Amino acid sequence: MRRLRHYGDAGQAFPIYITVVAGLLFLAFAYLAVGQAAVNRGGAQTAADAAVLAAAQNGRDQLAAIWVADLLDPDKWDDVFQGKVPVGNPCARAEQLAAQNEAKLGDCNWQLLRYTVDVETNKPVGDSVVPGTEDIHSTASATAVIEPRCKFDLSDESIGDDELPRLTCDGKPWELDPDDEATLPAPEDLFDVHLAD
């Protein structure tokens, strides 16, 4: 006896297969768009970090130069180490570093020993399955701080009238000779610069 074949349901799996494949392709393109945005955002954050560190390092170098200029007036040292002295605009250096990382500097601010910047990438996220991303630029902000490494005691009675206070930076004592700048601490010996947490 012959069995009859039923062909009625045989072609129904193909449209389901096409729908599933189309859905998977759309998801793949969506993930690609998310990846593009993440890479662009990462580039913006790198540019912001580099820019703010450059600004803070410029500020640190200015503070160190002011300290050297005031070396013979120890009463002014505390203001220098607390950042309470005027420094020139450090944002030009921040702008250079942002540009080197394919971004443009937005806001750049500093107060005492704290520096902040905002940047925007030059390149947009780009075309993707997500509409409107072709004109969107990633933005990021970063903050850096300058921390004094040194301690000194102006009230130390063992110091003579013509002597400078003992300066200790990260546990290292410095023999300060005003007549020989080569023996003085470098800016990185006086201050630490790092991104804020």
DOLO-933089 format. One line per 2 residues: their letters; for each residue x, y, z of C-alpha. Coordinates in Angstrom, 1 decimal, always signed. Each point is the difference from the previous one (the first is absolute). Layout:
A = X:Y:Z | ...;
***
This chain:
MR = +0.0:+0.0:+0.0 | +1.4:+3.4:-1.0;
RL = +0.2:+2.9:+2.5 | -1.2:+3.3:-1.2;
RH = +2.3:+3.0:+0.5 | -1.3:+3.2:+1.4;
YG = +1.6:+3.0:-1.6 | -2.2:+2.6:+1.6;
DA = +2.4:+1.1:+2.8 | +3.4:-0.5:-1.8;
GQ = +0.4:+3.6:-1.1 | -1.0:+1.8:+3.2;
AF = +3.5:-0.3:+1.6 | +1.6:+2.2:-2.7;
PI = -1.7:+3.3:+0.9 | +0.8:-0.6:+3.7;
YI = +3.6:-0.6:-0.9 | +0.2:+3.2:-2.1;
TV = -1.6:+2.0:+2.9 | +2.4:-1.4:+2.6;
VA = +3.0:+0.7:-2.3 | -1.2:+3.5:-0.6;
GL = -0.4:+0.6:+3.7 | +3.5:-1.3:+0.7;
LF = +1.5:+2.2:-2.6 | -1.8:+3.0:+1.4;
LA = +1.3:-0.8:+3.5 | +3.5:-0.4:-1.4;
FA = -0.2:+3.5:-1.6 | -1.4:+1.4:+3.2;
YL = +2.9:-1.5:+2.0 | +2.3:+1.5:-2.6;
AV = -1.6:+3.4:+0.5 | +0.4:-0.3:+3.8;
GQ = +3.7:-1.0:-0.6 | +0.6:+3.0:-2.2;
AA = -1.5:+2.3:+2.7 | +2.1:-1.7:+2.7;
VN = +3.2:+0.5:-2.0 | -0.9:+3.6:-0.7;
RG = -0.8:+0.6:+3.7 | +3.3:-1.7:+1.0;
GA = +1.9:+2.3:-2.3 | -1.8:+3.0:+1.5;
QT = +1.0:-1.2:+3.5 | +3.6:-0.5:-1.0;
AA = +0.1:+3.5:-1.4 | -1.6:+1.5:+3.2;
DA = +2.5:-1.9:+2.2 | +3.0:+1.1:-2.0;
AV = -1.2:+3.6:-0.2 | -0.7:+0.4:+3.7;
LA = +3.3:-1.6:+1.0 | +1.8:+2.4:-2.4;
AA = -1.8:+3.0:+1.6 | +0.8:-1.2:+3.6;
QN = +3.6:-0.7:-0.9 | +0.3:+3.5:-1.4;
GR = -1.5:+1.4:+3.2 | +2.4:-2.1:+2.0;
DQ = +3.0:+1.3:-2.0 | -1.2:+3.6:+0.7;
LA = -0.4:-0.7:+3.7 | +3.5:-1.4:+0.1;
AI = +1.4:+3.1:-1.7 | -1.8:+2.2:+2.4;
WV = +1.5:-2.0:+2.9 | +3.5:+0.4:-1.4;
AD = -0.6:+3.8:-0.4 | -1.2:+0.2:+3.7;
LL = +2.7:-2.4:+1.3 | +1.5:+2.6:+2.3;
DP = -3.4:+1.0:+1.4 | -1.2:-3.2:+1.7;
DK = -3.1:+1.8:+1.3 | -1.4:-0.3:-3.5;
WD = +0.7:-3.7:-0.4 | -3.3:-1.1:+1.6;
DV = -2.0:+2.0:-2.5 | +1.9:-1.6:-2.9;
FQ = -0.5:-3.5:+1.2 | -3.7:+0.6:+0.5;
GK = -0.4:+1.5:-3.4 | -1.0:+3.4:+1.4;
VP = +2.2:+1.9:-2.4 | -1.1:+1.2:-3.4;
VG = +1.1:-2.1:-3.0 | -0.3:+0.7:-3.7;
NP = -2.6:-1.6:-2.1 | +1.0:-3.7:-0.5;
CA = -2.7:-0.7:-2.5 | +2.1:+0.5:-3.1;
RA = +1.9:-3.1:+0.8 | -3.2:-1.9:+0.7;
EQ = -1.3:+1.1:-3.4 | +3.1:-1.3:-1.7;
LA = -0.4:-3.4:+1.6 | -3.7:-0.2:-0.9;
AQ = +0.9:+0.8:-3.6 | +2.7:-2.7:-0.1;
NE = -2.8:-2.5:+1.1 | -2.4:+1.2:-2.8;
AK = -2.2:+2.0:+2.3 | -0.7:+3.7:+0.8;
LG = +0.1:+1.6:+3.4 | -3.2:+1.3:+1.4;
DC = +0.1:+1.3:+3.6 | +3.3:+0.2:+1.9;
NW = +0.0:+1.1:+3.6 | +2.3:-0.1:+3.0;
QL = -0.4:+1.0:+3.6 | +2.9:-0.3:+2.4;
LR = +1.4:-3.5:-0.7 | -3.0:-1.4:-1.9;
YT = -0.3:+0.1:-3.8 | -3.0:-1.1:-2.2;
VD = -0.5:-0.2:-3.8 | -2.7:-1.0:-2.4;
VE = +0.7:-1.2:-3.5 | -1.9:-1.0:-3.1;
TN = +1.3:-2.3:-2.7 | +0.6:+1.4:-3.5;
KP = -1.4:-3.1:-1.6 | -3.7:-1.0:+0.4;
VG = -1.1:-3.5:+1.0 | -0.8:-0.7:-3.7;
DS = -2.7:-1.7:-2.0 | -1.7:-2.9:+1.5;
VV = -3.4:-1.7:+0.3 | -0.8:+2.5:+2.8;
PG = -1.3:+3.1:-1.7 | +1.6:+3.3:+0.8;
TE = +3.4:-1.3:+1.1 | +1.8:+1.4:-3.1;
DI = +0.0:+3.5:+1.6 | +0.6:-0.9:+3.6;
HS = +3.4:+0.8:+1.6 | +1.0:-1.6:+3.2;
TA = +0.8:+2.2:+3.0 | +2.0:-0.7:+3.2;
SA = +1.3:+1.8:+3.0 | +2.9:-0.6:+2.3;
TA = +1.4:+1.4:+3.2 | +3.6:+0.0:+1.2;
VI = +1.5:+1.1:+3.3 | +3.3:+1.3:+1.1;
EP = +1.2:-1.3:+3.4 | +3.0:+1.5:+1.9;
RC = +2.6:-2.6:+0.8 | +2.0:+2.2:+2.4;
KF = -0.1:+1.0:+3.6 | +1.8:+2.7:+2.0;
DL = -0.1:+1.6:+3.4 | +0.3:+3.8:+0.3;
SD = -0.1:-0.2:+3.8 | +3.1:-2.3:+0.3;
ES = +2.1:+1.9:+2.5 | +3.2:-1.9:-1.0;
IG = +0.0:+2.0:-3.3 | +2.2:+3.1:+0.1;
DD = -1.2:+3.4:-1.2 | +1.9:-0.3:-3.3;
EL = -1.0:-3.6:-0.6 | -2.8:-1.4:-2.1;
PR = -2.5:-2.4:+1.6 | +0.7:-3.7:-0.6;
LT = -2.0:-1.2:-2.9 | -0.9:-3.7:-0.2;
CD = -1.8:-1.4:-3.1 | -1.3:-3.6:+0.3;
GK = +2.4:-0.7:+2.8 | +3.0:+1.4:-1.8;
PW = +1.7:+3.0:+1.6 | +1.3:+2.7:-2.3;
EL = +3.0:+2.2:+0.7 | -1.1:+3.2:-1.5;
DP = +2.6:+2.2:-1.5 | -1.5:+3.2:-1.5;
DD = +3.2:+0.6:-1.9 | -0.2:-3.3:-1.9;
EA = -3.3:-0.7:-1.6 | +1.3:-3.4:-1.2;
TL = -0.2:-1.2:+3.7 | -3.7:+1.1:+0.3;
PA = -2.9:-2.5:-0.4 | -1.5:-0.3:-3.4;
PE = -3.8:+0.7:-0.5 | -0.8:-3.7:+0.2;
DL = +2.0:-0.2:+3.3 | -2.2:+2.7:+1.5;
FD = -3.4:-1.0:-1.4 | -1.8:-3.1:-1.1;
VH = -2.5:+0.3:-2.9 | -2.6:-2.7:-0.5;
LA = -3.6:-0.6:-1.2 | -2.6:+0.4:+2.6;
D = -1.9:-3.1:+1.0;
***
